[in-house]
Amino acid sequence: MTFQANTKNNSDASQEILRAVEELRAGSGFGSVEIVLHEGRVTQIEKREKLRFIQENTKISPTAPAKAR
């Protein structure tokens, strides 16, 4: 019985982690997502977003729109 409860909790946590990673992926132009584990469990998810600029005739514009915070 305990095993099934833990499996359900693990499944719920896994789905929540996957949703969080998908949201980060969908909202990013360039960057990285780092998943931090502690004792085999996800304890933290970090996102590093990069803005890259291209220069055209002295006009500089980002390749991905910056989000308002």
C-alpha positions in Angstrom: 0.0 0.0 0.0 2.8 2.5 0.9 4.5 1.7 -2.4 1.5 2.7 -4.4 1.0 5.9 -2.5 4.7 6.8 -3.0 4.4 5.9 -6.7 1.4 8.2 -7.1 3.2 11.0 -5.2 6.3 10.5 -7.4 4.1 10.5 -10.5 2.4 13.7 -9.5 5.8 15.3 -8.7 7.2 14.1 -12.1 4.2 15.6 -14.0 4.6 18.9 -12.1 8.3 19.0 -12.9 7.6 18.3 -16.6 5.0 21.0 -16.7 7.5 23.5 -15.2 10.2 22.6 -17.7 7.8 22.9 -20.6 6.7 26.3 -19.4 10.3 27.5 -19.2 11.1 26.0 -22.6 8.1 27.6 -24.3 8.9 31.1 -22.9 12.6 31.2 -23.9 14.4 32.3 -27.0 17.9 31.3 -25.9 19.2 30.0 -22.7 19.4 26.9 -20.5 17.4 25.0 -17.9 19.2 23.4 -15.0 17.6 20.7 -12.8 19.1 20.4 -9.4 18.9 17.0 -7.6 19.4 16.2 -4.0 19.4 12.6 -2.8 17.7 11.6 -6.1 14.9 14.2 -5.9 14.4 17.4 -7.9 14.9 20.3 -5.5 15.3 23.2 -7.8 14.9 24.2 -11.4 16.9 27.2 -12.7 16.4 29.0 -16.0 19.1 31.2 -17.5 17.8 33.2 -20.4 20.0 34.9 -22.9 19.3 37.8 -25.2 21.3 37.9 -28.4 21.7 41.0 -30.4 22.2 41.4 -34.1 23.5 44.6 -35.6 22.0 45.9 -38.8 23.0 49.3 -40.2 23.8 50.7 -36.7 20.4 49.5 -35.4 20.7 46.9 -32.7 17.7 44.6 -32.0 17.3 41.6 -29.9 16.6 38.3 -31.6 14.1 37.3 -28.9 11.6 39.8 -27.3 12.4 40.6 -23.7 9.6 39.8 -21.3 8.3 42.3 -18.8 8.9 41.3 -15.2 
